[in-house]
Amino acid sequence: MKKNVETFIGCDSGYEESGIVLFGAPFDSTTSFRPGARFGSAAIRHESFGIETYSPYQDKDLLDKKVFDCGDLELCFGSAESALADIEEQTRTILNDGKLPIMIGGEHLVTLGAVRAVFEKYPDLQIVHFDAHADLRDDYLGVKLSHACVLRRCYELAGDGKIHQFCIRSGERDEFAFAMEHTDMHKFSFDGLEEVCAELSKNNTPVYFTIDLDCLDPSVFCGTGTPEAGGVNFMELLSAILTVSKTNIVGADINELAPMLDSSGASTAVACKTLRELILSINK
Ligand SMILES: [Mn+2]
């Protein structure tokens, strides 16, 4: 007899033997528009049984990899700082055990907790960021710890020119001005990604890879808090993930699925497939 414990499909190896560790960060307390991302990680795990473990794109199978899924963290909904501290601690533990963390959000602020721990281990860290939104506000309604500010907080750790942003098509004028000075922003598409990743690979630079699923067009992925027209399609995202996978990824996340906002379930299925391809693409 075995316990009936739900993991992402094909990710039920033991902790010791696994190179990749999945965990959920079900937090959405700073969502500005439509909440629900706190249910993202559980929905991805549950609905993953609707997809295959095998990827015909990569000719790889999750059953051939050792991946441990430790479920969702129990995060304090009222306190962003407390939730981030728990995410940071979890990420630090996984890294110290020589494993690669992949976090399933949650809203995008959760990325900051993981990046804090990854940056501590890899001070020369660079970040590859897919998103519709710049997320570079200094504060949002006076609050510094908001999903709208998450890359600005990451910038304060990583420094000038270390954050590579793609598909960005929404933000305040000030955020785009800030990006001109301080980040490597590529608007609307993945143009320039090959060159950025070639440069990162050349120097074996440690990379944290954060995918806000709202980089996808709402016609592909509408189950999200702040959908933004004019996004990329799934095959473009897949191709971009495979490009980033050639770099030295040391941590990753996918975030901003709010499953209840798409009653068809298609957005959750898209998130599951994206996560499968991300896991399979990482050579660990
Ligand atoms: Mn976004």
Boltz pocket constraint, residues with backbone or C-beta under 6 A from the ligand:
constraints:
  - pocket:
      binder: B
      contacts: [[A, 108], [A, 131], [A, 132], [A, 133], [A, 212], [A, 214], [A, 215], [A, 226], [A, 256]]
      max_distance: 6.0
